[in-house]
Amino acid sequence: MLANFVKAIFSPSQYVIVEKEEYDKLQDMACRDALTQLNRCWVFFEELDKELSRANRYGHGIAVMVIDLDDLKEHNKKGHANGDRALKAVADSIRKTIRRGDISGRMSDKGDEFAIAMPTSSNIGNVVKVANRLCDECKQLDASVTIGFAYRAKVIRRKGYSLSAIDLYSEASRMLIEGKDIKKGGVYGF
């Protein structure tokens, strides 16, 4: 009987035992966005931090893409279920497009922004190919996206400074914003 119970949660006033299946379900709910089933923002950044450490240790490249679903408000004007379908379409496209080992996430429970981290990216050309493939995949599902990306061929640590997950994400986000000012539905980065 006790073998079914694996996790104990303590609080000042009580002791609660949770069955393993229930604990796994709660953990999944805490880590995954309910609508898209992609990682939540905090999980994405936690995993990206780990990958940046690996990139620094082994000297390999890394890329981050920030993906924005264009005109979500227009989708929602046709009903929020239509907006949800567009968000799910982007999430499905991300899953189809990324490699095993890449990290994806929805950056807000109520937002239209997603992110992908591509550890061990060998060159910027591969990053652009994946971004263009993702744009094409989304278009086929009637969802236009704009993508900003930041790529580092090698993560270099300087004395007193190392590239953080937030730094890399911010660079990709800036490329997204600048790109949307030029034209929605494209890929922008450096």
C-alpha positions in Angstrom: 0.0 0.0 0.0 2.8 2.5 0.9 4.5 1.7 -2.4 1.8 3.7 -4.2 2.7 6.8 -2.2 5.9 8.4 -3.3 5.7 12.1 -2.6 5.0 14.0 0.7 4.2 17.7 0.8 4.7 19.5 4.1 2.9 22.6 5.3 3.0 24.2 8.7 -0.4 22.7 9.7 -0.7 19.4 7.7 1.1 16.5 6.1 -0.3 15.4 2.7 0.6 12.3 0.8 0.0 12.3 -2.9 -0.1 9.2 -5.2 2.6 9.0 -7.9 0.2 9.4 -10.8 -1.4 12.4 -9.2 2.0 14.0 -8.5 3.1 13.4 -12.1 -0.1 15.0 -13.3 0.3 18.0 -11.0 4.0 18.4 -12.1 3.0 18.3 -15.7 0.3 20.9 -15.2 2.9 23.1 -13.5 5.4 22.8 -16.3 3.3 22.7 -19.4 0.9 25.3 -20.9 -2.6 23.9 -20.8 -3.7 25.1 -24.2 -0.5 24.3 -26.3 1.2 21.6 -24.2 4.5 23.5 -24.7 6.8 24.3 -21.8 5.8 27.2 -19.6 8.0 30.3 -19.7 9.9 29.5 -16.5 10.7 25.9 -17.7 12.0 27.3 -21.0 14.4 29.7 -19.3 15.5 27.0 -16.8 16.4 24.6 -19.7 18.0 27.4 -21.7 20.2 28.3 -18.8 21.4 24.7 -18.7 22.1 24.7 -22.4 24.0 27.9 -22.2 26.2 26.4 -19.6 26.8 23.4 -21.9 27.6 25.7 -24.8 30.1 27.6 -22.7 31.7 24.4 -21.5 32.0 22.6 -24.9 32.2 25.7 -27.1 29.3 25.0 -29.4 26.7 27.3 -30.9 23.3 28.1 -29.6 20.3 30.0 -31.1 17.1 31.3 -29.6 14.0 32.2 -31.7 11.1 34.3 -30.5 7.9 33.6 -32.5 4.9 35.9 -32.6 1.5 34.8 -33.9 0.6 37.6 -36.2 -2.8 39.2 -35.7 -4.2 37.1 -32.8 -6.7 39.8 -32.2 -8.1 39.2 -35.7 -8.4 35.5 -35.0 -10.2 36.2 -31.7 -12.7 38.6 -33.4 -14.1 35.4 -35.0 -14.4 33.9 -31.5 -11.8 32.9 -28.9 -12.0 29.3 -30.0 -10.7 30.4 -33.3 -7.8 32.2 -31.6 -7.1 29.1 -29.5 -7.0 27.0 -32.7 -4.4 29.4 -34.2 -2.3 29.2 -31.0 -2.5 25.4 -31.1 -1.6 25.4 -34.8 1.6 27.3 -34.0 2.5 25.0 -31.2 1.9 21.9 -33.5 4.1 23.5 -36.1 6.8 24.1 -33.6 6.7 20.5 -32.5 6.9 19.3 -36.2 9.7 21.6 -37.0 12.2 21.4 -34.1 14.8 18.8 -33.6 14.9 16.4 -30.7 16.8 18.2 -28.0 15.6 21.6 -28.9 13.5 23.4 -26.3 10.2 25.1 -26.9 7.8 27.1 -24.8 4.9 29.4 -24.7 6.0 32.7 -23.1 2.7 33.6 -21.5 -0.6 31.9 -20.6 -2.5 34.6 -22.4 -0.1 35.7 -25.0 0.8 35.0 -28.6 4.5 34.6 -28.1 6.5 31.4 -28.3 10.2 30.6 -28.1 12.6 27.9 -29.3 16.1 27.3 -28.1 18.4 25.4 -30.5 21.4 24.1 -28.6 24.4 22.8 -30.6 23.4 24.8 -33.6 26.3 24.4 -36.0 25.7 27.5 -38.2 23.3 30.4 -38.8 22.1 28.9 -42.0 20.5 26.0 -40.2 18.8 28.4 -37.8 17.3 30.3 -40.8 16.2 27.1 -42.5 14.3 26.0 -39.4 12.7 29.4 -39.0 11.6 29.5 -42.6 10.3 25.9 -42.4 8.3 27.0 -39.3 6.9 30.0 -41.1 5.8 27.8 -44.0 4.3 25.2 -41.7 2.3 27.8 -39.9 1.0 29.3 -43.2 -0.3 25.9 -44.3 -2.4 26.0 -41.1 -3.6 29.5 -41.8 -1.5 31.1 -39.0 1.1 33.7 -40.0 4.1 34.1 -37.7 7.0 36.5 -37.4 10.3 35.2 -36.0 13.2 37.0 -34.5 16.3 35.1 -33.6 19.7 35.5 -32.0 22.6 33.1 -32.8 25.9 32.6 -31.1 28.5 30.4 -33.0 30.3 30.0 -29.8 29.4 31.1 -26.3 32.4 33.0 -24.9 32.7 34.0 -21.3 34.5 37.2 -20.6 35.8 38.1 -17.2 32.9 39.3 -15.1 30.3 38.6 -17.7 28.7 35.6 -19.3 25.8 35.5 -21.7 22.5 34.7 -19.9 19.3 33.2 -21.1 17.6 36.5 -20.7 20.3 38.3 -22.8 19.9 35.8 -25.7 16.1 35.9 -25.5 16.1 39.7 -25.4 18.3 39.9 -28.5 15.9 37.6 -30.3 12.9 39.5 -29.1 14.5 42.8 -30.3 15.0 41.3 -33.7 11.3 40.2 -33.7 10.1 43.7 -32.8 12.4 45.3 -35.4 11.3 42.8 -38.0 7.6 43.4 -37.4 8.2 47.1 -38.1 9.5 46.1 -41.5 7.0 43.4 -42.4 5.0 40.7 -40.6 5.4 37.1 -41.5 9.2 37.1 -41.9 12.4 35.9 -40.3 14.8 38.4 -38.8 17.9 38.0 -36.8 21.7 38.0 -36.4 
